[in-house]
Amino acid sequence: MARLDGRQLVAALPAPEQAFVERLLRGAEAAGVVVWAVGGPVRDALLRRPVRDLDLLVEPEHAGEVERLAREAIGSDGELV
């Protein structure tokens, strides 16, 4: 089975998304929050297809903290979906 390093997945993203995810992950690590990449983007990276977005999963008790980190990371010009 193929292995995928998180850095490879982030590197497969378009540059603006890459910068956002890197900021988010740095903040999550500093807060002691574990973040998992899941779903179609992981599949696409494993199959060497273009990765256009990223689905992230956190433990429910950290959801509020990660949302705050995401809003900080994306800045006033971005939109969280």
C-alpha positions as CSV (number, residue, x, y, z in Angstrom):
1,M,0.0,0.0,0.0
2,A,1.3,3.5,-0.9
3,R,2.2,5.8,2.0
4,L,1.6,9.5,1.9
5,D,3.4,12.0,4.1
6,G,1.5,15.0,5.2
7,R,4.1,17.3,3.6
8,Q,3.5,15.6,0.3
9,L,-0.2,16.3,0.5
10,V,0.3,20.0,1.4
11,A,2.9,20.3,-1.4
12,A,0.3,19.0,-3.9
13,L,-2.0,21.9,-3.2
14,P,-2.1,25.1,-5.2
15,A,0.1,27.8,-3.7
16,P,-2.5,29.9,-1.9
17,E,-4.1,26.9,-0.3
18,Q,-0.7,25.5,0.6
19,A,0.2,28.7,2.5
20,F,-3.2,28.6,4.4
21,V,-2.9,24.9,5.4
22,E,0.7,25.4,6.5
23,R,-0.3,28.3,8.8
24,L,-3.2,26.3,10.1
25,L,-1.1,23.3,10.8
26,R,1.5,25.3,12.6
27,G,-1.1,26.9,14.8
28,A,-2.7,23.5,15.5
29,E,0.6,22.0,16.4
30,A,1.4,24.9,18.8
31,A,-2.0,24.3,20.4
32,G,-1.4,20.6,20.7
33,V,-4.2,19.7,18.3
34,V,-3.9,16.7,16.0
35,V,-5.2,17.3,12.5
36,W,-5.8,14.5,10.0
37,A,-6.3,14.8,6.2
38,V,-9.1,12.7,5.0
39,G,-11.3,11.9,2.0
40,G,-11.0,12.6,-1.7
41,P,-7.9,14.8,-1.5
42,V,-5.9,12.0,0.1
43,R,-7.1,9.6,-2.5
44,D,-6.2,12.0,-5.3
45,A,-2.7,12.5,-3.9
46,L,-2.1,8.8,-3.6
47,L,-3.2,8.4,-7.2
48,R,-1.1,11.3,-8.2
49,R,-4.1,13.3,-9.4
50,P,-4.3,17.1,-8.8
51,V,-5.3,18.0,-5.3
52,R,-7.5,21.1,-5.3
53,D,-8.7,21.2,-1.8
54,L,-8.2,19.5,1.5
55,D,-10.6,17.9,3.9
56,L,-9.3,18.0,7.5
57,L,-10.6,16.2,10.6
58,V,-10.0,17.1,14.3
59,E,-11.4,15.6,17.5
60,P,-14.7,17.3,18.3
61,E,-13.4,18.9,21.5
62,H,-10.9,20.9,19.4
63,A,-13.3,22.1,16.7
64,G,-13.7,25.6,18.1
65,E,-10.0,26.1,18.5
66,V,-9.3,24.9,15.0
67,E,-12.0,27.1,13.5
68,R,-10.4,30.1,15.3
69,L,-7.0,29.0,13.9
70,A,-8.4,28.6,10.4
71,R,-10.0,32.1,10.5
72,E,-6.7,33.6,11.6
73,A,-4.8,31.6,8.9
74,I,-7.1,32.6,6.1
75,G,-7.2,36.3,6.9
76,S,-9.9,38.8,5.9
77,D,-9.7,38.0,2.2
78,G,-10.5,34.3,2.5
79,E,-13.6,32.2,3.0
80,L,-14.0,29.1,5.1
81,V,-16.5,26.5,3.8
